Structures are given as C-alpha cells and as structure tokens.
Amino acid sequence: MKSAPTEYLRPAAAEDVPALLALRAEAEGWLRTKGTDQWSDPETGDRAIAKWRASIDEGRAWVVVGEDDRVLATVSRGPVDRDFWTDADRPESALYLYKLIVAREASGRNLGTRVIDWMSRLAALEGRSWVRIDTWRTNTELHDYYERLGFRHVRTEAPTHRRSGWLAQRPAGELAMPHHLLPVGLSDAWQGDATTRVEVPLQKG
C-alpha cells in the first residue's frame, strides 16, 4: 500500500510572506557556502523580494507545504523577461519559471524536480511548447542541475545591469518523475491518488 503524500502545492498567500522571506534568507546563506555570488547583492535581493510580493498579489506564486502546513518550497511564474528573451524566441510559446527555492530541511525529497514537473504540465495544459528559466550566470552547479532535469542551454546573455542570463528551456509536458506528481489544493487533497488529480489554474501571461 502506498503511503499518503506528505506535501502538496497551493497558491501562496499574504500570510506566507514571512516563511518565504525565511526561505530566501536560508538560500542566500547556503549559496554563500557553495562559492557562488548568487543573491549576494542586497539591492538585487530587495528587488527580488518586491517582485515576489507582487507575484503573490497577482496569483503567480506557489508554495509546497507539508502536513503541518510548513512551507517547504516555493516557485513563481512570471512574464517574459525582455532583458533576455526576444521576439525571435516566440515568448508566448513558453511558461517562465522563477524563484524556485527548496528548504534545506526538505533536501532529498526531490521537491524541486516535482515542482518543475508540475510547471511542465501546466505549460502543456496552456498549449505552450516550453518551460523556460534564466539563472545566475556564474552558478555552474545550478546549470548542471537543470541540465540533468532535461533543460537545454539556449544561450547566455550578459546585460550590464543583470547578473542572471543563463537561458535554458525544457519541452512542456516532459516529466522527470511522472509517478510522483505533487497534488494541488488544500490539505484534504492528500486523500486518494495524487497522480490523478493535478488541477491548475491556466493563465495567459
């Protein structure tokens, strides 16, 4: 008999902001130990947090929570970033994934992979061709992580006012862990077979 899933996805809410900021702070500290300067600039961090709050207000931010409603991970979707993607990239053909962060206490549960799979299904349901990311240009370990999950490097852009710009994409609908999909909803969504119930709100932007 399968054990009941212990995590599920739900839209982020205003009351999640402290937990999200804690996730961000924890990630900043962890990244410093990895020898990368990602998210080390205070101004960049402030701008990122402001975008995060806007994503919550616009219904674009999601959290993964455990059985005690503890926030274990977060991800946001957003509009195309015109510093990186051009008309030639057919920006409307992709879903843009931002701010994927997993709590260190949840390391080893494949939450990052499962969140990306959910985004991949969402992109396919919306009729898109790709899930796209832009990541910190110097974080080669992160690049390797995404490539292991099926992302292909498109190119690297280096505008002087930005530190991200390593661009990659993965086909919409592609799943790395098809038998371990995250359920979506409230805590009662744990009941039943989570693999058969992944309902998501569709968006145009």
C-alpha positions as CSV (number, residue, x, y, z in Angstrom):
1,M,0.0,0.0,0.0
2,K,1.3,3.4,-0.9
3,S,1.8,5.9,1.9
4,A,-0.2,9.1,1.7
5,P,1.7,12.0,0.2
6,T,3.1,14.4,2.7
7,E,3.5,17.5,0.5
8,Y,1.1,19.4,-1.7
9,L,1.1,22.6,-3.8
10,R,-1.1,25.6,-3.1
11,P,-1.2,29.3,-4.1
12,A,1.0,31.5,-1.9
13,A,-0.9,33.9,0.4
14,A,0.0,37.1,2.2
15,E,0.5,35.2,5.4
16,D,3.2,33.1,3.8
17,V,5.4,36.1,3.3
18,P,7.5,35.6,6.5
19,A,8.1,32.0,5.6
20,L,9.0,32.9,2.0
21,L,11.5,35.5,3.3
22,A,13.0,32.9,5.6
23,L,13.3,30.6,2.7
24,R,15.1,33.3,0.7
25,A,17.5,34.1,3.6
26,E,18.3,30.5,4.1
27,A,19.0,30.0,0.4
28,E,21.3,33.1,0.4
29,G,23.3,31.6,3.3
30,W,23.5,28.2,1.7
31,L,24.6,29.7,-1.6
32,R,27.5,31.5,0.1
33,T,28.8,28.2,1.3
34,K,28.7,26.9,-2.3
35,G,31.1,29.5,-3.5
36,T,28.7,31.4,-5.7
37,D,27.8,35.1,-5.5
38,Q,24.1,34.4,-6.4
39,W,21.7,36.6,-4.4
40,S,24.6,38.2,-2.6
41,D,23.8,41.7,-3.6
42,P,21.4,43.4,-1.2
43,E,19.9,45.6,-3.9
44,T,19.2,42.6,-6.1
45,G,17.7,40.8,-3.1
46,D,15.3,43.7,-2.3
47,R,14.2,43.9,-5.9
48,A,13.6,40.1,-5.9
49,I,11.5,40.3,-2.7
50,A,9.4,43.1,-4.2
51,K,8.7,41.0,-7.3
52,W,7.8,38.1,-5.0
53,R,5.2,40.2,-3.2
54,A,3.8,41.3,-6.5
55,S,3.7,37.7,-7.7
56,I,1.6,36.7,-4.6
57,D,-0.8,39.6,-5.2
58,E,-1.2,38.5,-8.9
59,G,-1.6,34.8,-8.0
60,R,1.6,33.8,-9.7
61,A,3.5,32.5,-6.6
62,W,3.0,29.0,-5.2
63,V,4.2,27.1,-2.2
64,V,4.8,23.5,-1.3
65,V,3.7,22.7,2.2
66,G,4.0,19.7,4.5
67,E,1.4,18.0,6.7
68,D,1.9,20.6,9.4
69,D,1.3,23.4,6.8
70,R,5.0,24.3,7.0
71,V,6.3,25.9,3.8
72,L,9.0,23.7,2.3
73,A,9.4,25.2,-1.2
74,T,8.2,28.0,-3.4
75,V,8.1,28.7,-7.1
76,S,6.7,31.6,-9.2
77,R,5.7,32.0,-12.8
78,G,6.0,35.4,-14.5
79,P,6.0,37.3,-17.7
80,V,8.8,37.0,-20.2
81,D,11.9,38.9,-19.2
82,R,12.8,41.2,-22.1
83,D,16.3,41.6,-21.0
84,F,16.9,38.1,-22.2
85,W,14.2,36.7,-24.5
86,T,13.4,38.3,-27.8
87,D,10.6,38.2,-30.4
88,A,12.7,35.6,-32.2
89,D,12.3,33.3,-29.2
90,R,8.5,33.4,-29.6
91,P,8.0,34.4,-26.0
92,E,4.3,33.5,-26.0
93,S,5.3,29.8,-26.6
94,A,6.7,29.4,-23.1
95,L,5.9,29.4,-19.4
96,Y,8.6,31.3,-17.5
97,L,9.6,29.8,-14.1
98,Y,11.2,31.9,-11.4
99,K,12.2,31.8,-7.8
100,L,12.3,28.0,-7.3
101,I,13.6,27.6,-3.7
102,V,13.5,24.4,-1.5
103,A,14.1,24.5,2.2
104,R,17.3,22.7,3.3
105,E,15.2,20.6,5.7
106,A,13.4,19.2,2.6
107,S,16.6,18.4,0.7
108,G,16.5,14.9,-0.7
109,R,12.7,14.8,-1.3
110,N,13.0,15.8,-5.0
111,L,10.7,18.7,-4.4
112,G,12.5,20.9,-6.9
113,T,12.1,18.2,-9.6
114,R,8.5,17.6,-8.8
115,V,7.7,21.3,-8.8
116,I,9.3,21.6,-12.2
117,D,7.3,18.7,-13.4
118,W,4.1,20.5,-12.3
119,M,5.1,23.6,-14.1
120,S,5.8,21.4,-17.2
121,R,2.3,20.0,-17.0
122,L,0.9,23.5,-16.6
123,A,2.7,24.7,-19.6
124,A,1.4,21.8,-21.7
125,L,-2.2,22.4,-20.5
126,E,-1.9,26.0,-21.6
127,G,-0.8,24.9,-25.0
128,R,2.8,26.2,-24.6
129,S,5.9,24.5,-26.1
130,W,8.5,25.2,-23.4
131,V,9.2,25.8,-19.7
132,R,12.0,28.5,-19.6
133,I,14.4,29.7,-17.0
134,D,17.1,32.3,-16.6
135,T,19.6,31.7,-13.9
136,W,22.7,33.3,-12.4
137,R,25.4,33.3,-15.0
138,T,28.2,32.2,-12.7
139,N,26.3,29.4,-10.9
140,T,27.5,26.4,-12.9
141,E,26.4,23.9,-10.4
142,L,22.8,25.2,-10.8
143,H,23.2,25.0,-14.6
144,D,24.2,21.3,-14.3
145,Y,21.2,20.7,-12.0
146,Y,18.8,22.0,-14.6
147,E,20.5,20.2,-17.4
148,R,20.2,16.9,-15.5
149,L,16.4,17.6,-15.4
150,G,16.2,17.9,-19.2
151,F,16.7,21.7,-19.7
152,R,18.8,22.6,-22.7
153,H,21.0,25.7,-22.7
154,V,19.8,28.2,-25.2
155,R,22.4,30.9,-24.8
156,T,23.8,33.2,-22.2
157,E,23.0,36.9,-22.2
158,A,25.0,39.4,-20.1
159,P,23.4,42.8,-19.8
160,T,25.5,45.0,-17.6
161,H,22.6,45.7,-15.1
162,R,21.8,42.0,-14.6
163,R,23.6,39.0,-13.0
164,S,21.4,36.3,-14.4
165,G,21.2,35.4,-18.0
166,W,22.0,31.7,-18.4
167,L,19.0,30.8,-20.5
168,A,17.6,27.3,-20.8
169,Q,14.3,25.6,-21.7
170,R,12.7,22.2,-21.4
171,P,9.8,20.8,-23.5
172,A,6.4,21.4,-22.0
173,G,4.8,18.2,-20.8
174,E,8.1,16.5,-20.2
175,L,8.2,14.8,-16.7
176,A,11.2,13.6,-14.8
177,M,9.1,11.9,-12.1
178,P,5.8,11.0,-13.6
179,H,4.8,8.7,-10.8
180,H,5.4,11.2,-8.0
181,L,3.4,14.3,-9.1
182,L,2.6,16.8,-6.4
183,P,-1.1,17.2,-5.6
184,V,-2.6,20.6,-5.7
185,G,-5.1,22.2,-3.3
186,L,-5.6,22.2,0.5
187,S,-4.6,19.5,3.0
188,D,-7.6,17.3,2.1
189,A,-6.1,17.0,-1.3
190,W,-3.8,14.4,0.2
191,Q,-6.7,11.8,0.1
192,G,-6.8,9.5,-2.8
193,D,-4.3,9.0,-5.7
194,A,-2.4,12.3,-6.1
195,T,-1.2,11.2,-9.5
196,T,-4.7,11.5,-10.9
197,R,-5.6,14.9,-9.6
198,V,-3.4,17.8,-10.6
199,E,-5.7,20.7,-11.4
200,V,-4.1,24.0,-12.1
201,P,-5.4,27.5,-13.0
202,L,-4.5,28.5,-16.5
203,Q,-3.0,31.9,-17.2
204,K,-2.3,33.8,-20.4
205,G,0.8,35.7,-19.2
